[in-house]
Amino acid sequence: MKTQGGFLISQIKHISDRVWGRVLRSTGTDAFNGAQGKLLYVLWEEDGISAAELAKRAGLAPTTLTTMLDRMERAGLVRRVPHETDRRRVRLCLTDRAKALRSESAAQSDRMTEIYYRGFTEDEVDAFERYLARVLQNLRDAEREALAHSSGKDGSE
């Protein structure tokens, strides 16, 4: 059986990023770009998490995240705050400016949802998102297995 799921998901991601950028520009939002918006979304859901947790939730490599956070910090969107009990750890906290952008971003996100699901029934959207969640879990499991294997934690030593 020939499948195209991975290719289609990749295409959706690239085109979605471009459309999201246009939606942001069309509404005059220049406080953050599309990639930064994904990080803000995670922090709007739970402020004050670690960079490692943010990378995990956003699906980014920690090295990619560091550069993005530097830019976001310079733009006045996030602050790195020392952990209360562990001086080696840092929490990422939204600034008041970033918190104020949440409702504006929500309206733009609603616009993207309209674009994504144009012509879909509610049942189709629910089924599609369940399938995507399963694919995502399969990928997370494979990544975890690969990491365990590469570090010798799978008993293959």
N, C-alpha and C positions, 0 to 999 in steps of 0.2 A: 504494500500500500504506500503510495506516494503522499506525503503530507507537506504542508507549507506553514504550519503553525508558527515555528520559530521565525521564519522569514516575515510572515505577516505581522507578528508582534514587533519585530524590529522596525518594519516600515511604519507601523502605527506610532511607535515611540518617536521616531524622527520627524514624521509629519506633524504629530501632535505638538512636539516642542516648537516647531515653526508657527503653527496656528496659535498656540498659546502666546508666543511672543507678539504676534500681530494683534491678538485680543488685548494684551497689556498696552501695546502702543496706541491702539485705537481709542482707548479710554484715558489716555494721557498718564498712565502709570509708568513712572520712570524710577520709582524708589527701589525696585528690585527687578531682576530678570527672571525668566522662567525657571531656571535651575535653582535660583535662590528662593523662589516662591515655594518650591517643593520642601526646602528646608524650613522655611517659615511655617508652612502648613503643619509639619511635624511638631515644631515648637509651639504653635498655637494650640495644638492638641495637648501637649504636656511641656510646659516651660521648665527650664532648669535641669535638663537631662545632660548626661555626659556626651562628649564628642563621639565616643565609641557607640553609644546608644543611638545618637542621631544618625550616624553613618549606617548602622544596621537598619533602622526604620526607613531611611531614605534610599537604601540599596546602593550606597556609594562606597567606594574605597576610602579608607581613612586619609590617604595622601591627597586625594581629590578634595576631600572635605576641608582639609586644613587651609588650602588656598582660598576656597570659597568663603570660609569663615573669616579669614583675614580681610577680604574685600567687604563682607557684610559688617564687620566691626568698624572698618573705616567709614562705611556709609551710615553708621549710627543705627544699625538694625539689631545687632546682638552685642552682648557683653560677656566676656569670660570672667566668671566669678569663682574665686577659690572655694573648694569644698569646705564645709564647716568643720569636719573632723579629720580629713585626710589631705594634707598640704600638697600631695603629689597629684591630686585630682582637681579637675576644673569642671564647673557646671556652665552650661550655655543658657543665658537668660536674655529674653527679649527686652528691648528698650521700649519706652513709652511710644516712640515713633512707630516701631514695628507693630505694637499692639493696636495702635490706631488704624493701621492698614488692613486689619483683619476683615472688617465688613466690606471694604472696597474689593478686596480679593475674593471674598465669598460671592459677590455678584458676578465677577469675571469667571469664577469657577463654575457657577451655574450656567453661564453662557457656553462654556466648554462642554458641560454635561448635555446641553441641548444639541450641540453639534455631534457629539459622540453617538447619542442615542436617537437621532432623528429617524423616524419611521419604525422604531422598535416598540413593541407592546411592553407593559410593565412586567409581564411574565418572562418575556424574552430577555429583558434587562437583568432580572433576578437570576435566570438560568446562566446567562453569559458571565455575570460576575461570580457566580459559584464556580463555573469552569475555570475562570481566570485565577481564582483563589486556589484551586486545586493545582493548576500549573505552577503557580508561585510556590506553593508548599513543596511540590516535587523538586523544584529547582533549589529551594532552601535545603531540603534533605540531601540532595546530591552535593551541594556545596559543603555542607557539614561533614558528609562522608568523605569527600575528597580531602578536606582539611585534616580530618582524623587520620586518614590513611597516610598523608604526607608527613604527619608528625609522629607516626608509628603507634598511634593510640588504638589501632584496630586489631592488635594482636599479631601483626604480620612480621614482627621483628625476629 
